[in-house]
Amino acid sequence: MPACVWEADPVTVTELLAAVAIAVGIAGIIVPVLPGTILVLGAILVWALEIGTATAWLVFAFATTFLVLGTIVKYLVPGRQLKASGVPNRTLLAGALLAFVGFFVVPVVGMFIGFVVGVYAAERARVGAAGAWPSTKAALRAVGVSILVELVAAFLAVATWVVGVVLT
């Protein structure tokens, strides 16, 4: 009786390193300490250079398209939400500055705390205590949407890469 066994090719060092870089990139999107999108794109580029087939370059082109579109949308959608809610850019700048300081005062977690405190303080100075918290929530929602859009784009790029790895 013939056995029907499908044997997968062993994982190459390049594929393994690309997968690790992609995982670090996705972590960098969720916790914006590392340039996540660039790491994902760079890992897929290194893989495409190593494989060098038309399929690999097609995968790279699709992944690049997903990541570029994701980057564009991640700025457009939250920006419109913030303009609609009346949160000015200087408020976001205050949040970003305190996020930067907070990152060094309380590593990683301080970045999030610093952003919230910076946005709240700037909005409290601008609109008073009653209006500061709604503006802060709007800014947090916009940041959340931005991260979600970037994450979806990265997952689409990674799914494309996985298909490419299987096909090559």
Summary of the structure (lengths in Angstrom):
residues: 168
radius of gyration: 20.6
end to end distance: 30.6
largest distance: 80.4
contacts: 525
relative contact order: 0.15
helix: 84%
strand: 0%
